[in-house]
Amino acid sequence: MTYLHFKALHIIFVVSWFAGLFYMPRLFVYHTEAKDKPNPEREILFAQFTKMEKLLWNAIMTPASWLALLFGSIMLYITPAWLEQGWMQLKLLFVLGLLGYHFFTGKILKELSQGKFRFSSSQLRLFNEVATIFLFSIVFLVVLKNTVDWLWGVLGLIIFAVLIMTAVKIVKRVRDKN
């Protein structure tokens, strides 16, 4: 296999991983909102959301994360000089942050499966946007590499995060009024 094969596989599994990272917190929102439903609807929804969450975690998110990391590591093995470049070092920091997000998502999954609701649906909606911030950060960093002005990049990321959080709060207010 060539470098481009590993790059293609890395991209495919990153996309798969992010699909799970985007969908899992949305399931958490629905799971949390189901606790306000009357029985037997609540119990049926809890069982269904628990099943969907575990399947997403075990069949998509975890394997995709490991394969994305594997193929990314192979690319770094083929091109070790990238480890000396600032953009790659920052990307790897974001990947560590993404792994932290992934494992925290797993912790929430475990808590919900045990009937522990530590977060409100509004908090989980905000949590859902964290993966988007990681995605934007990593993609722009990889595409722009050294042409990124770090100060403007960080400022842009903060503005983007504030806009996303504001949009989530506005949508919640509109939903609550209806």
N, C-alpha and C positions, 0 to 999 in steps of 0.2 A: 504494500500500500504506500501511496505517496503522501506528502504533507497535505495536499489538497483533499485527499480522502478523509484524513483525520480532522481537517478543518470543517468539512461538510458534516461529519458525524458529530463533532463538537456543537456546531450550530443547531443541528436537529435536536440534540438532547437538551441544549439550553432552552430552546423553544418549548420542548415538552415539559421541562422543569418549571418554566415560568407559567405555562398553562395551568399547572397544578397550584403554583403559588398565587395565581390570580383567583382561581376557583375555590380553593379551600376556605379562605376567610369569608367568601360569600356564603358558603355552606354554613359556616359558623354563625353568620348573621341570622340566617333562616332557622338554624337549630336553636339559637338563643331566643328568637321571637316566638318559637313554638311553645316555649314554657308558659306563655300567657294564654294558650288555647285550652279549652275544656277537655276533659277526658271523654271518650277514648281517643279523640283526635290528637291530643298531645302525645300520648304513648305511641301511637302509630307513626307520627312525624319523628319523634325521638329515635325510634328504631330505624326508620328509613334514613335519616340524616347520619346516624352513627354508621350504618352500613356503607353509605356513599363516601363518607369521610375516610373510613378505614381502607376502602378499596382504592380511592384516589391516592392515599398516602403510600400504601403498599405496592400497588401495581403501576403507578405512574411517577409520583413525585420522588420517592426514594431511589428507584432504579435510574430515573433520568438524571437525578443529581449526581449519582456516582459515575454514570457514564459520561456526563458533561465534564466532570472533574478529571476522569481518566483520559479522555481525548484531549482536553486542554493541557494536561500534564505531558502527554506524548508530544504535543506541538512545542511545548517549552523544552522538552528533551531534544527535539530536532533543532530548535533555534534557541539555544541557551543565552545568547547575547541579549535577548529581550529582557531577561531578568535584571540587566544593568540599566534599562531605560525607565525613566520616571513614570511614563504613562502605564507601563506594565506593572510597576510596583504599586501604583495607585489602584489599578484594576484589581490586583490581587487583594488589596485591602477591602475593596468593595465586595469581592467574592467572599472573603471571610465574613463580612457583614451580612451578606446574603445567606451564608451558611448558618449564621446566628439566627437570622429571621426564619429560616427553614426549621431549625430545631425548636425555636420558640413556638412555631406553628404546630409542631408535633406535641409540644407540652400542652397547648390549648386543646388539641384533639383529645389527648388523654383525659384532661379535666372534664371536657364535655361528655365524653363517653362514660364518666363516673358520675354525671349529674351535677358537676360543679360549674357554676356560671359566674366566673370572676369578672367578666367584662360585659358591658351593655352592648346592645346591637349597634349603637352609635359609635362606641369605642372600637368595635370590630370593623365597622365601615371605614374608619380612619386607618386602622391597622391594615386593611386591605390595600390601601394606597401606597404603603411602604415598598411593596414589590415593584410598583410602577416607578418609583424614585430610583430604586436600584437599577432597573432596566434602562432608564434614560441615561443615568450616570455611566454605566458600563458601555452601552452602545456608543454614546458620543465620545467617550474616552478612547475606545478602540478605533473608531473611524477617524477621529481628528488627530490622534496621537500627540505629537509634540507641538502641533499648531494651537493647542488649547492654551489660552491664557488662564492659568489656574485661578486667579482672583475672580475673573469674570465667570469662570465655570462654577465656582463655589457659590457666588452670588446668584447666578442663574438657577442653580439647583435649589437654593433656599427660596427664591421667588416662586419657582415651580411648585415646591412643596407647600408653600403657603396658599397658592392658588388652588391646588388640589384639595387641601383641607377646608378651605372656604367653600368650594363647590360642594363638598360633601355635607357641610353644615346647612347650606342653602337648600339642597335637595331634601334634607331631613325636615327642615321647617315647612317646606311645601307639602311633604308627605304627612306631617302631623296636622296641618290645616285641613287636609282632605280626609 
